[in-house]
């Protein structure tokens, strides 16, 4: 079935990105059949770091964290396909392997071989898939509240199915966008266990009022096959740091401790008092953990 035709309702760089965080770090590139929006931070000669945001977000999610990581790394942070200011993938490529392949095409185009890969939620799942598929070979993988395992019980069946039904209905993104006022966005973010400042809430509201962005997020969820990823995770030999917000209401914090037992080379850091968007709530705390682990893994060594 074809992708809903919402490209003309996607976020517009001049309209919606006129005051985008770190706008001077932004550029657009053509790769893997898409026009990508990405932000680059740090010295070009520094070790490479790939940052991937989660479902429904964009590069604004890294506004506090990216500059801190750029003190030691060359940071590349794209908007994922269908999110923010990046083109959507065609329906036949809307899967976890398809998304991983697209991001792989982007970094090939950029000539980036990341020594460190950091992903939030679904972004961590993409990076794990890329590691398993040998598209990247970082010294360290960091998952911030990573969506790496299936939803429990019947939710694992119902959630993707419901997302697929909503995605295929072209009215759904419009209805969601029309209802995305400031109060609704605050309720949505609060529901993840996180508390964001007014700027953070406004940036999400700006994206959620664009049906094309909503469609991109729904399409990503509708085609996510986490059971397949979960089956492959014991083969993930990459050194892995699982950063977990203790108040995360989107992904159960205890799942990370269970997952640690299935990964050959992983450990967990629990951040009490933070929710699903821990890296936006406390970028300094998250950066400290990442940089310390990178130092131990000698990832920051050129």
C-alpha positions, 0 to 999 in steps of 0.5 A: 500500500502506498505511503500517505501523501503528506510530503507537502505537510512536512516540517518546512526548514524556513518556516519551522526551522527558522530558530532551530537549535544549533541551526548553524550546525545544520546542512542538507545532503542527498544520500540513499535516495533521500534528502537528509537534514543533519547537524555536525559538531566538533573537529573534523579530525576527531573520532566519529560519533553517530547520534540517532534520535527516537521515534517522533523526535528530531535533531532538537533532541540533542540540543543539550547533549551534542555540544558536550560530546563534541568536545571530544568527537566529531558528532553527526546527528541526522533527522531520521527518515520521515522525521523533522526535515528529512524525507520519508522512506517509501513504504517498502523500506519502512522496517528496522532493517530498511531504516538501518540500511538508509542510515548506513547509506548516509554515513557511507556518503559522509565517509563516517566510520563512527567509533562511538554510536549513541541512540535514544529509544528506537534510535538505539534499535537502529544502531544495534541492527547496524552493528549486527549487520556489520554496517558499523563497527563502533568501539562503544554502543550507547543506548539511552532508554533503548527500545531493544526488546518487544513490548510485553505480552499482547501489547507486542501484537496489538501496538504495531497493528494499531500503529499500522491502522493509524498510519494507513489512514491519511486522516489520522496524522491530520487529526493528531496535528490539529489537536497538538496544542501546548497542553496536549504535548505537555501531557504526552511528554509527561506521560514518558516520565520526563519533564521538559523546559518550555523550549523543549515542549515547543519544539515537539509541539512544532513537529507534532503540528505537521501531519507529515512528521506524525505520519513518519513517526506512525510509519516507523512504529507500524513497521517495527519488528522488535522480536526479530531484533531481540532474537539477534541481540545475543550476537551483539558483541559490541561493548554496550552501555545501557543508560536507563532513566529510573522514571521512564514510563515508556520503556520499563527500566527493569528491562535493561537489567534483563537485557544485560544478561543476554548481551555478551558485553554490556552494563547498565547505568541507572539515572534516578529521577529521570524519564524516557527523555533523560538526555534532554532533562539532564544532558550533563549527567548523560554526557558524563556517563558516555564520555567516561565509558568512551574513555574506558573503551579508548573510543576517544583516542584518534 
